[in-house]
């Protein structure tokens, strides 16, 4: 009789427990596959104005799901990627201060994702040698967190380069992306190689730049997508060609990007449209840069 009563109580309480504690989490988990489809759909968008208007609402949706599932690595990775893409594509050129805050938000999400992959502890205060040891223990599942953490962090540092505390963090950024490169050089269409193309190509040799290494990384990134991801040539021109003083290379690469057919890479149509818009802006500044 007591057991029967207990079961009846459980059946009565179960709906209220679900609605109070778990319904939001159930909805959030069921939204993950829709989130993946949403990313694919946004990547295929060719209308920059439409994408610019839609992405903020999508980012807030992801963050609302994060509130329900704060330790979910996939949601955190989506948020980190989304904040990076929005800041780079639509904010940085017009409002660097706002872009800096967006990159910082993306970084925070990526660092939580890395915690889920096993990188625990405060990275800011962690000694470089300890960070290198712990990062070396991470497996392939940590690649998205490593990549988006380093990408957001590097951009945040670049937009706050007058702060000594930010510059001192560059070694940690390199450690994260170096591990991503070791684990999967093809992640996000050769993203780790593209990162190091900019890393070595954006600085003169006396400050750690290496033009030969930059050429190698840009070349590998280009080969991975067979030259269809236009941001590779955009960044090659913007950083390496400018540092080398190679105006002809700068102009040729940006002219190629600006005139490429819209359907050259349908899976990454939005990234290519952003690259084309930025290429046209840079071409308009060619005389200032050389």
Secondary structure, 3 states (H helix, E strand, C coil): CHHHHHHHHHHHHHHHHHHHHHHHHHHHHHCHHHHHHHHHHHHCCCCHHHHHHHHHHHHHHHHHHHHHCCCCHHHHHHHHHHHHHHHHHHHCCCCHHHHHHHHHHHHHHHHHHHHHHCCCCCCCCCCHHHHHHHHHCCCHHHHHHHHHHHHHHHHHHHCCCCCHHHHCCHHHHHHHHHHHHHHCCCHHHHHHHHHHHHHHHCCCHHHCCCHHHHHHHHHHHHHHCCCCCCHHHHHHHHHHHHHHCCHHHHHHHHHHHHHCCCCCCHHHHHHHHHHHHHHHHHHHCHHHHC
